[in-house]
Amino acid sequence: MRLSVVCTLWIVSCMWMCGLAYAQELLPADKPINEAIDHYIDAELNRLSIPVAPLADDYLLVRRTTLDLVGRIPTTKELLDFVNSEDANKRELLVDRLMASKEYREHQADTLNIVLANGRNENLRPFLLDAIEKNVGWSEIFRQLVVGDMIDGTKEEAGDFVKSRVSDTDALTNETSVLFFGVNISCAKCHDHPLVTEWTQAHFYGMKSFFSRTFDNGGFVAEREYGAIEYKTTSGEAKNAELMFLSGTVMSEPEWTKPTDEEAKAEKAQLEQLKKDKKKVPRPKFSRREQLVDVALKEEKAYFSKALVNRTWFRYVGRGFVMPLDQMHPENTPTHPELLDWLARDTRDNGYDLSRLIRGIVLSNTYARDSRWDSQEKRPDSMWFSVGNVRILSPLQYASSMKIGARNPVDFSGDDAEVILKNIENTRQQAKGFSSKIEIPSDEFQVSVGEALLFSNNVDFENTFLRDGAGDLVGAMIRNESNEAAVDMAAMAIFNRQLEDDERKAMLAFLQTRSENRADAIKHLVWAMLASGEVRFNY
């Protein structure tokens, strides 16, 4: 007995010293999200003695938060209002103001549309915007996307998720698994997964079975009452696929029979008539797609909630707890398993409220850490979240930020909040056309030759950002007789910060040496600032 106790204590000690995860009781459910995040992140940093960057200054923090929550940089007025505020809760007030805005809802819809489209030419934005405005939980958004117009009242656009993929059931299966469960199961199509022992061909075809009866009938996504998948194992054995979720849970279903030739002929005629009449196919008594939603939301191994948390964390912090995002499997353990479990539980228990999760993340000190690393020590790996991560802007974020920065700051100042909001909205609308010229960044982003040429030689860039009218930054700088005031105005509008002494000297020297053509020099200066790497990223 005494030897057994000693051995047990030795094993536990080794697990702790080696940093291996083992079961611990999670923090209470009523803990604020931001406090839970900082508790788990800081505990790991302290345990491993990993150095930590200081919190970002107010200039950087308001820029980062505004970009993340509403998809643009702050105006000069917003910037200075935050920096000069002495309210102890100003950060919370900033987050709540931004999240209550129309801009927040639109930015969420834009971002989620890009994620869910996954490179496809489809537009789920109207459906997503409606759901976000009604504060619909992610679980219900998932249900409506997968089940589509079989649910009464679902917006027509929701059906595009399945409809755009239904011609390739393999792609529909894998993309659904990747986007909603964080699992790329395509490797198990032809053979058992080479890296994940618990995923076999049966899992792939079991997941595919949820969509095997789905088809497009004249633009309406429909589902048959019958049909199954047969596949061959690597040994050549023929098998009938069971209706099986990733966790291995097999769903039962009513017995079915294949229609006779006469019944098949009648069904075909009915479908042709419905297509001609532009009507939906009646929903089946038993829907396999509905079964997929039901089993997923039973939180079998928490695939659904953990994938949502991991993707959201990646979006706002720059790295997931599990990387790559589509490799959430037992052989690829999360960096902070207890925190992932806590956030997944909180998300599930609060109706999969995405805004609640986002608010908690952006109010954490982990989110607020500076991305600069001035220490002589080696910069810690991003997996520890001890330093802020630099993130590439989406095309619309980028274009909107440049357009906000290129407008006369006076248009966003004053006491009439309604006029200011209208000017911001109009400015962002003007940026949309240019954003279509910017490529959606990949994980391995590098500025492309096309983007570089767009900024250097395209007349649209000059017409969009470098005009010199009264409502433009270039025009306001030209009309300001002081070069010092002009460059400070540009720094606040474009960089959202004060200039360093060497930056100011270089800019003033540039304008001074070109004083004979000051207007053209100012235009070149603004171009250089807008085209800089500092504007291209959230940091």
N, C-alpha and C positions, 0 to 999 in steps of 0.2 A: 504494500500500500504506500509506504513512505517513498519507495523508489518510483512508483507510478506518479506520485505528486511531484517529485523532483523533475522527472522527465517532462511532465506537462508544463511545469514552470519554465524549463529550459526551452521547450518548443515555442511557448508564447514569447519568451524573451527574444529568441532568434527571429521570429516573425516581426516583432517590433523593430529590432535593430536593422533588419533587412528591408524595412519599409513595405512589407507585404500586407495587403488588406485583409482584415478579418472582421467578423461581425461585431458591430458596436451599436449601442442604443442611440438612435438619432436624437437630435435636439427636439424640444417640444414643438408641436405643430403651431403654437401661437407665437413663436418667435418671428419678428419682422424679417422679411426675406433678405434685405440688405445686411442685417446683423448675422443671419445664418451663413450667408456667403463669406463674410469677413472672418467669422469664427473658424470655418473649415479651411479657408485659404491660408489664414495667418498661422493656424496650428501646424500646418504642413511646412510652411516657411520657417517657423521657429524650430521645428523638430529637425529639419535638415540644415539649419543655420544658413539659409539662403539670403543674401542681401536684398534689400527692397528699395525701390525708387521712392522718392517723396511724392506727395500728392501734387497733381498738376496745379499750376497757378490759375487764377480766375479767368484770365484771357483764354487760355487753352481749354479749360473745362467748359466754358459756355459755348465755345466753338464746337467742341467734340459732341456735347449733348444736343445742341441744336441740329447739327448734321445728322445725328443718329435718330432723333425723334421726328423731325419734320423735313429732313432731306435737303437742307441748304445751310449755308453759313448764317450767323446772326447779322442783323444790320448794325451799323455803328451805334445807334441808340440802344438797341437791345444789349449790345456788348457793354457799353458804359453804364447802363442802368444796373447790370449785374455786378460789374467790377466795383462800382461806387456804393453799392448797397451795404449797409451795416447790419442788416437783418440776419440773426443767427440761423434762420431757416431758409435763407435765400436759395439754396440749392434745391430744396424740396419745392419751394414756390415756383422756381424755374421749370422743373420737371412737370409739375401739375399744370402750369399754364400751357406749356407746349402740348401735353397729352390731351388737353381739353379742346385743342384747336382743330379746325377743319383740315389744316395742313397735315397734322399727325395722321388722321384717318386716311387721307389721300396717299401719304407716303407709305403707310403700312400696306395699302392695297397695291401700290406700284411695286413694292419690294416683294410681297408674297406672290404677285402675278409672275414676276421673273423667276422666282424659285420654283413654282409649281409648273410653269410652262416648260422649264428644263430644256430650253433651246428650241422648243416647238413654236410654230406660228399659230398661237391661240391666244385669246384674250379673256381671261377669267376676271379681269379687273372690276367690271360692273357688279358681278356677283360678290366679290370679295369686299368691295367698298360698302355695299348694302349690308353685308354681314357685320362688318366692323362698326358701322354706324349704329347698328342694333345691338352691339356688344355680344354677338353670338360667340359661344365658346368654340375652341378649335375642334373639339369632338364632333360638334354639329356641323361645322364646316366640312370636316372629313366625311361625315355621313352623306351630306348633300352632294359632294363631289363624286363619291363612289357610287351611290345609289341613283343620283341624278333626278330626272323629272318623274321618277316613280313616286317621289315624295311630293305630295300636294303642296303647292305654294312655293316650290323651289324655283329660283330664277333660272331662266332657260340657259344662261351662260354656264351654269354649274355643270351641265351635262357635257360640255366641251372637253372636260378632263378625260373622261372615258372615250368619248366619241373620236377624239383626235388620235387615240391609240388603239382603238378596237380592231383595226385591220391587222394588227400585230400583237397577238395576245401575249407573246413572250415579253415584249416591251412593256405592255400594260401591267403585267405581273411584276416585273422587276422595278419599274419606275414607281409603282405604288408602294412596293416594299422599301425602296430607297428613301422616298420622300416622307413617308409616314411612320416607318419603323426603323429607319437608319440601317437597313440591311440590304446589301447587294447580293442577291442569291443567284445571280446568273451563272456563277461558276458551277452550281449544282445541277445544271440542266443536262449535261452530257455524262456526268459522273458525280460521285459523292464529292462534296467540297474538299479540296486538297488541304485546307488549313483549319477548318472548323469541323471537328469530328461529329458534332451533333446535327449537322446539316447534310442531308443525303438527297439523292434524286427524288425521293418520296416527298421531301419538303418542297422542292421546286414545283413539282407537278401537283402537289397538294394545294399550294398557293395559286397556281395557274387554274386549278379547277374552280376557284371562286369566280373566275371570269369566263370559263369555257362555254357558257350558254349565252353570253352577251353578243349582240350583233347590232348593226346599224340598219334601220329601216326607214329610208327616205329622210335622213337627218334626225331621226329620233332613236335614242339608245334603248334597245329592247332586250328582253331576256326570255329564253325558252323554258318550258317546264321539264325538259328532258335533256339528256346528253351527258357523256362522261369522257374522260381522257384515258387513253391507253398509251403506255410508253414501254420502252425496252431498257433494261438495265445494261450495265457494261458487260455483263456475262451473256447477254442476249435473251434474258428471260422477259417475257411479256407480262406487264402488270396493269391493273386498273387503278388509277389514282384515287386515293381517298380525299375527301374534303378536309384538308389538314392545314392548320395555322403553323407559323414559324416555331411556336413553342412545342409542337408535336401534338397538340390537342386536335382530335378528329371530331368533326361535326356530324351529327346524324341528320338524315333527311328522309322524306317520304319515298317510298318505292315508286319507280317510274318505269314506263315501257316505251320502247321506240315506236313511233307512229307507223301504222300500215301505209302502204303506197297510196291508198285512197285518202287516208287522213293527211298524209304529207301533201298531197295535191290540193286538198281543201285549205290547208294552212297556207300554202304558197299563194293561193288565190286571195285569201283574206289579207295577207300581208301586202300584196300588190294593190288591193283596193284601199287599204289604209294609207299606203304611200301616195296613191293618187289623190286621196282626199286630204292629205297632209294632216293625218291624225296619229296620235300615239297608239302604240301596241298596248293592249291591256296588260297590267302587271301580272306576273305569275303568282300562283298561290304560295309558292315557296321560292324565294329569291336567294341565290347563292351569294350575290354581292352584299345583300343585307346581313347574311350570316358572317361574312368577313368583318363587317363593321362591328357586329355584336361581340364576336370573340375577341377582336382587338381591344375593344373598350372594357372588356372584363379584366384588362391589364394582365394578360398572360406574360409573366416576366417583365411587365411594365415597358414593353417595346414602344408603345405609342407615346406615353408621357415622357420617357427618357429621350426618345428621338426628338420630340418637340423641344425639350429643355436643351439638349445638346446643340441643336441648330440655332436656337435663340441665343444661347451663350456665345457660340461662334460668331454670330452676327454682331453682337455688341462688344465682345471682348477680343475678338480676332483669332481665337483658337478654341476648338471644342474640348470637352473633357475626354472625348474619344475622337481620334483622328486616324484615317479619314472619316468624314461624317457618315459614310455608308458602310462602315465596317464595325458596327456595334455587335460584337460577338464575344464569346467567352475567352477566346485566345487573344483578344485585344482589349485589355482591361482599361477602365477610365483612370485618369490621373488622380481624381478626387472622388472615389466611389461613394463615400458617405454624403458628400454635398450633392452629387447627382441624384442619389436616392431621396434625400430630403426635398430637393426642388421638384422631383417627379411626384412625390407624395403630395406636396403642397399644391402643385398644378392640378393634379387629379381631384383633390378634395375641394378645390375652389372652382370647379366647373371648367377646367382647361381655359381659364381666363388669360389670354395671351398678354393683354395690357398690364395685368397685375404682375406677371412674371417680368416683363420689360421694366416696369417701374422699379421693382426690387433690385434688378441688376444695375440700372443706371444710378441708383442712389447708394450703391456700395462703394466703399473705399477702394476695393479691388478695381472697379471700373475707373475710378478717378486717378489712378496712379499715372505719374508722368511717363511719357514714352522715351524721354531722353535719358541716357545713361552716362553720367559724368564721372562715375567711380573708376579708379584704376583697376579694380577687379574685373574679371571677365563678365560680360553681360549674361545674366542667367537665362537658361533655356525658357522659351515662351510657355512651356507646359506648366510652369509654376506660377504664372500670373503675378510675378513680382515687379514687372515693368509693363507699362502700357504697350500694346501692340499697334503698329502702323497698319492701317487698312485702306485699300483702294476704294475710291468713290465709284458709285454706279454712274452710268452716263447722265441720268437725269439729275442726280446729286451734283455732279461736276458742272453741267451746263447751268443749273439753277444757281449754284454758288458763284460762278463767274458772272452771271447776269446780275445777281444782287450786288456783287462787288463793283461792277462796272456802271452802276446807276448812281446818280447824284445822291449822297447820303441825306440831303435835305428832304427828299421825297419820302423818307422813312422816319422823319422826326416830327415834332409838334405834339399837340395835345389831342388831336382828333384820331382816336384809335381806329375808327371805321375807315377813314381815308388811308391810313397807313396799311391796314390789312388789305384793302383793295389794291393799293400800289404793289404790295408784295405778291398778291395773287396774279396781277397782270404781268409782273416781271417774270414770274415762274412760267406762265403760259407762253411768254415770248421765248423762253429758253427751250421749250419742248422740241421745236423744229430742229434746233442745232443738236440736241441730245441724240437724235436719231442718226447723226453722223459719227457718233462715238461708239466704239465697240464695247459690248458687255465684257467686263474683265473676267479672265479665268483665274484659277488658283495660282498658276505660275505666271502672273501678269508681268509683262514688260511693255513699255510704251512702243507701239508699233510704228513702222515707217509711215503708214497711212495717217495715223494720228499726228505724228510730227509734221507731216506735210500739210495737214488740215490747219494746223495752227500757224504754219509759216507762210503758206501760199494761197490759202483759200479766201476769196473775197468775202464769203459769208462770215468769217471770223471778225473781220474788220467792221462789217456792217452791223453785226450783232453786239459787239463788245467795245468797239473803239470809236464810236460816234462822239462828236464834240458839241452836242446840243446842250441846252440849259438843263435837261433832265439826265445828263450823263456825267459820270465821274471825270472823264477827260475834259469835258466842257467846264465843269466846276473848277478844276485845277487850273485851266488856262485863264479863267476869269479871276483867279486868286493871284494877286501880284507877288505874294510871298512864296518863294520856292520851298522854304521850310514848312510853311503851313500846308502847302500842296502835297508834299511827300508824306507828311504825317496823316493827312486826310486819306491818301491812297493806302497807307499801311493799315489803318483802322478798317477801311472798307473792304480790302482784299485779304490781308493777312490776319485781320482781327487781333492785332497786337501792336505794341509800341516797337519802333525800330531800335535795333542796337546801334551804338555810336558809329561803328564802322560802316554799317549799311546806310545810315543817314548821310555820312560823308561821301560815300560813293555815289549815291543818288544825286546829291546836291552838286557834286563835281560834274556829273554827266549833264545836268541841266545847264550848269554854268558854261561849260565848253561849247554848248550848242545854243547859246542865248540868242543868236541871230535868227534861229528858227525854233523858238521855245515851244510853240504849239506842237510841232512835229516831234520834238524831243519828249514832250510829255506823253504823247501817244505811244512812242516806242517804250517809254518807261512802264506805262500801264500794261502794254503787251507783254513785256518781260516778266512782270509780276504775275499776271494771269496765267502765263505759260509755264511758270515755275513748278518744280516738284512739290513745293509746299502746298500749293492749291490743289494738287491732284490727289492728295491723300487726307484721310482723317487720322490724326495722330495723338 
